[in-house]
């Protein structure tokens, strides 16, 4: 996403920003995820856990920047463990237009298929550096397309591994009416809540750490019955040091 200042607010758009990066650069990430589904008042009906590694390749050719994310991961669910691969390619054209695809990321594990951009432009970084209070924003839910309304705020700087990074926290809510991509047979009516944090490297403006949760609370939209449903999707994508995810350590405030 690009964060742009519009009429005193920040609006989040599903796009990535081209920067004056090197002609080619790679970034490794460790990926974790968990999906839980509950129906009625009972215990968890199903749970899926993800664990894997990811490599983002950034190639700049002329005025076009291409981001290529590829993930290998294990998917543990009630049906057992499966080894899977996912990929997502997104390009920023000379016109500034974003072109996504080809993409095959059904479990939303690539860094390019998340609620924050993989890289910000210099003006956006400068704007965020001066945020001193929560500011409103709107953006479409990555899974349903429904408009979410929320607030964004700065977090204290932190070290992500050995790199100093700018922190951002966000929270947004919005309505849901319809089916989810992974449950097309189920019509839901309820509310979506998304929360998370993102950290960007000061030098490259590249996303180093993202922790996000999307929760759905509602009912099965059926004329014959109305059964409560709770679904939670959690994703954690951190820059990797070897095979280990980089730790986030807050930078002490100057006194």
C-alpha positions in Angstrom: 0.0 0.0 0.0 1.0 3.6 -0.5 0.1 6.0 2.3 -0.7 9.4 0.8 -1.8 12.5 2.6 -5.3 13.6 1.4 -7.3 16.4 3.1 -5.4 16.0 6.3 -5.8 12.2 6.5 -3.9 9.2 5.3 -5.5 6.9 2.8 -4.2 3.4 2.3 -4.2 2.1 -1.2 -3.3 -1.5 -2.3 -0.2 -0.7 -4.2 3.6 -0.7 -3.8 5.9 2.2 -4.3 9.0 2.3 -6.5 12.1 3.8 -4.9 15.6 4.5 -6.0 16.7 1.1 -5.0 19.5 -1.0 -6.5 19.0 -2.7 -9.8 18.5 -6.0 -8.0 18.1 -6.8 -4.3 16.9 -9.8 -2.3 15.3 -10.0 1.2 14.6 -13.2 3.1 11.7 -13.5 5.5 10.4 -16.1 8.0 6.7 -16.7 7.8 4.2 -17.9 10.4 0.4 -18.0 10.3 -2.6 -19.5 12.0 -6.2 -19.7 10.9 -8.9 -20.7 13.4 -12.6 -21.3 12.8 -15.4 -21.6 15.4 -19.1 -22.1 14.8 -21.8 -21.9 17.4 -20.7 -21.7 21.1 -18.3 -24.7 20.9 -14.6 -25.1 20.8 -12.4 -24.6 17.8 -13.9 -26.5 14.9 -10.8 -26.2 12.7 -7.3 -24.8 12.8 -4.6 -24.4 10.2 -1.0 -23.5 11.0 1.6 -22.3 8.6 5.4 -22.2 8.9 7.8 -21.3 6.1 10.5 -19.2 4.5 10.2 -16.5 1.8 12.4 -14.6 -0.5 11.6 -11.3 -2.1 13.5 -10.3 -5.2 13.4 -6.6 -6.3 14.4 -5.9 -9.9 14.5 -2.4 -11.3 14.8 -2.1 -15.1 14.6 1.4 -16.5 11.7 3.0 -14.7 9.9 -0.2 -13.9 10.3 -1.9 -10.5 9.3 -5.6 -10.2 8.7 -7.3 -6.8 8.8 -11.1 -6.9 7.9 -13.0 -3.7 8.2 -16.8 -3.4 7.3 -18.8 -0.3 7.9 -22.5 0.7 5.9 -23.6 3.7 4.3 -26.4 5.6 0.5 -26.3 6.0 -0.7 -28.2 9.1 -4.4 -28.8 9.4 -6.9 -31.5 10.3 -6.0 -33.3 7.1 -2.3 -33.6 8.0 0.8 -31.7 6.9 1.3 -30.6 3.3 4.3 -28.8 1.8 3.2 -25.9 -0.4 4.6 -23.2 -2.5 3.2 -19.7 -3.2 4.2 -16.8 -5.3 3.2 -13.2 -6.1 4.6 -10.8 -8.6 3.8 -7.1 -8.6 5.3 -4.4 -10.9 5.3 -0.6 -10.7 5.2 0.8 -14.2 6.8 4.1 -15.4 3.3 5.7 -15.1 3.2 4.8 -11.4 0.4 2.3 -12.1 0.7 -1.0 -10.2 0.3 -4.3 -12.1 -0.2 -7.4 -10.1 0.3 -10.9 -11.4 0.8 -13.6 -12.0 0.0 -14.7 -8.5 -0.7 -17.9 -6.7 -1.0 -17.2 -2.9 -4.3 -18.8 -1.7 -3.1 -18.7 2.0 -2.1 -15.0 2.0 1.5 -15.7 3.0 3.5 -13.6 0.6 4.8 -10.2 1.7 3.1 -8.7 -1.4 -0.4 -9.9 -0.4 -0.6 -8.1 2.9 -2.3 -4.9 4.3 0.9 -2.8 4.1 3.2 -2.1 1.2 6.5 -4.0 0.9 8.3 -0.7 0.3 7.4 3.0 0.8 8.5 6.0 -1.2 10.5 8.8 0.3 7.6 11.3 0.7 5.6 8.7 2.6 8.4 8.0 4.9 8.8 11.7 5.6 5.1 12.1 6.3 5.0 9.1 8.7 8.1 10.5 10.5 6.0 13.5 11.5 2.9 11.7 12.7 2.3 12.5 16.3 -1.3 11.4 16.8 -3.6 8.7 15.4 -4.9 9.6 11.9 -7.9 8.1 10.1 -7.7 6.0 7.0 -9.9 3.8 4.7 -8.8 0.8 2.7 -10.4 -2.3 1.2 -10.0 -5.5 3.1 -7.4 -7.7 1.3 -9.7 -10.8 1.6 -13.2 -9.4 1.0 -12.8 -6.0 -0.6 -15.1 -4.5 1.9 -14.1 -0.9 3.0 -12.5 -0.8 6.4 -12.3 2.4 8.5 -9.6 2.9 11.0 -6.7 4.7 12.5 -3.0 4.6 12.0 -0.3 5.7 14.5 3.4 5.8 14.9 5.2 3.4 17.2 8.6 4.1 18.8 11.6 3.2 16.5 12.9 -0.4 16.9 15.8 -2.5 15.8 14.6 -5.4 13.6 17.6 -7.6 13.8 20.5 -5.2 13.2 18.5 -2.6 11.3 16.8 0.5 12.7 13.2 0.7 11.6 10.1 3.0 11.8 7.1 1.4 13.4 3.5 1.8 12.5 0.4 0.4 14.2 -3.1 0.2 12.6 -6.6 -0.9 13.5 -9.7 -0.9 11.3 -13.2 -2.2 11.2 -15.9 -2.7 8.5 -18.9 -4.8 7.6 -19.0 -8.1 5.9 -21.8 -9.4 3.8 -21.1 -12.4 1.6 -18.6 -15.3 1.2 -14.9 -15.5 1.9 -12.4 -16.6 -0.7 -11.5 -19.7 1.3 -15.2 -20.5 2.2 -17.2 -19.7 -0.9 -20.1 -22.0 0.2 -20.7 -20.0 3.4 -22.6 -16.7 3.3 -21.7 -14.5 6.3 -23.1 -11.3 7.8 -21.0 -9.6 10.4 -17.9 -7.4 11.1 -14.3 -7.5 10.1 -11.6 -6.2 12.5 -8.0 -5.8 11.4 -5.1 -5.0 13.7 -1.4 -5.0 13.2 2.1 -3.5 13.3 4.6 -2.9 10.5 8.3 -1.8 10.6 10.2 -0.2 7.7 13.9 0.1 7.4 15.0 3.8 7.4 17.6 3.3 4.7 15.7 1.3 2.1 12.1 1.9 3.2 11.6 -1.9 2.9 9.2 -3.7 5.1 11.1 -5.7 7.7 8.4 -7.0 10.0 4.7 -7.3 9.8 2.3 -8.8 12.4 -1.4 -8.7 11.4 -4.6 -10.2 12.5 -7.9 -10.2 10.7 -10.9 -11.3 12.8 -14.5 -11.9 11.6 -17.4 -12.1 14.0 -20.9 -12.7 12.6 -23.6 -15.2 11.6 -24.2 -17.5 8.8 -26.6 -15.5 6.6 -29.2 -18.2 6.1 -33.0 -17.7 6.2 -33.5 -21.0 8.0 -31.0 -20.5 10.8 -28.5 -18.0 12.2 -25.5 -19.6 13.7 -22.6 -17.4 15.2 -19.3 -17.8 13.5 -15.8 -16.6 14.5 -12.8 -16.7 12.1 -9.3 -15.4 12.9 -6.5 -15.1 10.4 -3.1 -14.3 11.9 0.1 -13.6 9.9 3.7 -12.8 11.0 6.3 -12.0 8.4 9.8 -11.0 9.7 13.1 -10.4 8.0 15.1 -13.6 8.5 18.6 -13.9 9.9 19.7 -17.2 8.5 16.6 -19.4 9.2 15.5 -17.4 12.2 13.1 -14.5 12.3 14.7 -11.2 13.3 13.7 -10.0 16.7 12.0 -6.6 17.2 13.8 -4.7 20.0 12.5 -1.2 20.9 15.1 1.6 20.7 15.4 3.4 24.1 13.9 6.9 24.0 16.4 9.7 24.4 16.1 11.6 27.7 
